[in-house]
Amino acid sequence: MNLTEHIRQVVEEAPRIPLGSWPTPFMPMDGLRSSLVREQIACPRLWVKREDLTPLGAGGNKIRKLEHVLYKARAEGADVLLNTGEVQSNQVVQTAAAAAHLGIPCELFLGRTDPPLSEDDQETGNILLCRILGARIHLVPPREDRGAAMRARAEELKAEGKKPYIIPRGSSTAEGALGSLRCFFELLEQADANGFVPDGIAVTVGSSGTTAGFLVGVHALALSGGPEIPLYAFDTFGTDYPVQAYDRIMEHAEECWSFLSLPGTCGDRLLRLSCDFVGPGYSRPYPGMIEAVRQVARSEGIILDPNYTGKCMAGLLDTIRKGTFGPSQNIVYLHTGGLPALFAMRRHFA
Ligand SMILES: Cc1ncc(COP(=O)(O)O)c(C=O)c1O
């Protein structure tokens, strides 16, 4: 059995709670391609994998990771789920949705960015969905430590005889990366069904679990004698975040590599990381992102988000415009969700 077959088997056999309906859709973006060709750009064939259409809450890439993470939580007897993030976090709304689906109470420790995204960013978008989903919300003032508040609450719950379970940031654990790997293999099968092997895959980097899972996938595939698929990864956290994108990705990728008992290391050979499309900072808008969101919306009818996928698309469009790919190549863009955060940024799109 080669490496890829081994990983596929581990991924298939890994215990998880089904939270989705797989595979997620996979479709060409010929409208976007035509809009680039009209700019006289040699554009590859573009495809999108719709991880934004996972079926709980407003969808998104965390559902797949949560299948594994919540299996572990339930196996440990968790009877309340705790999670922290910003008021417009996509991770927390997906946790709230999964918790509602499984009938487990959920408490969220949410803070606004400093300065806030908009005057009402604690009423609209993702936080509104969290409220509708029945999560208990603890609003933490901007400079206070949300993690510490959450851990203190966990202790309180334990003293009441409960079994709280803290969901790690972005569900980016070794188990969570298995979800991203499943997505990777699904994407390869869908590309194959459409008669091609991707010449590149574009992903968004946040806490980095998605990118790490995909990096393990492309590297293992190459080591198994398969094609070499470069992974175009676009950071969204920026330099304010304590651990930089490259280190976050590699740490998670190596953790996942050893979790799968693979020989040697994963390495960064197929990683094409860019940190040039973060803009002024995490969840801060800039014209290139707004333009990318509009271009995809108007050429495809697909809505990206302002904090993650819009920035990743701004990076991919720039890479295409620089002539990196030939017109006969096939590039797949992973749409990881995030639409609700647009509502907290509506004045930028007005
Ligand atoms: C819409 C969206 N895309 C991409 C990401 C990044 O995924 P990861 O945290 O696995 O790097 C996130 C993370 O929050 C997200 O919400």
The ligand as an SDF file (V2000), in Angstrom:
LIG
                    3D

 16 16  0  0  0  0  0  0  0  0999 V2000
  -14.3210   31.3630    5.6960 C   0  0  0  0  0  0  0  0  0  0  0  0
  -13.0420   30.8160    6.1790 C   0  0  0  0  0  0  0  0  0  0  0  0
  -12.1180   30.4370    5.2770 N   0  0  0  0  0  0  0  0  0  0  0  0
  -10.9140   29.9560    5.6580 C   0  0  0  0  0  0  0  0  0  0  0  0
  -10.5930   29.8350    6.9800 C   0  0  0  0  0  0  0  0  0  0  0  0
   -9.2320   29.3310    7.3450 C   0  0  0  0  0  0  0  0  0  0  0  0
   -9.2570   28.0000    7.7230 O   0  0  0  0  0  0  0  0  0  0  0  0
   -8.1570   27.4760    8.7460 P   0  0  0  0  0  0  0  0  0  0  0  0
   -8.4950   28.0710   10.0720 O   0  0  0  0  0  0  0  0  0  0  0  0
   -8.3010   26.0130    8.6980 O   0  0  0  0  0  0  0  0  0  0  0  0
   -6.8420   27.9730    8.2660 O   0  0  0  0  0  0  0  0  0  0  0  0
  -11.5130   30.1970    7.9610 C   0  0  0  0  0  0  0  0  0  0  0  0
  -11.1770   30.1070    9.3840 C   0  0  0  0  0  0  0  0  0  0  0  0
  -11.8010   30.6380   10.2480 O   0  0  0  0  0  0  0  0  0  0  0  0
  -12.7690   30.6970    7.5600 C   0  0  0  0  0  0  0  0  0  0  0  0
  -13.6870   31.0780    8.4420 O   0  0  0  0  0  0  0  0  0  0  0  0
  1  2  1  0
  2  3  1  0
  2 15  2  0
  3  4  2  0
  4  5  1  0
  5  6  1  0
  5 12  2  0
  6  7  1  0
  7  8  1  0
  8  9  2  0
  8 10  1  0
  8 11  1  0
 12 13  1  0
 12 15  1  0
 13 14  2  0
 15 16  1  0
M  END
$$$$
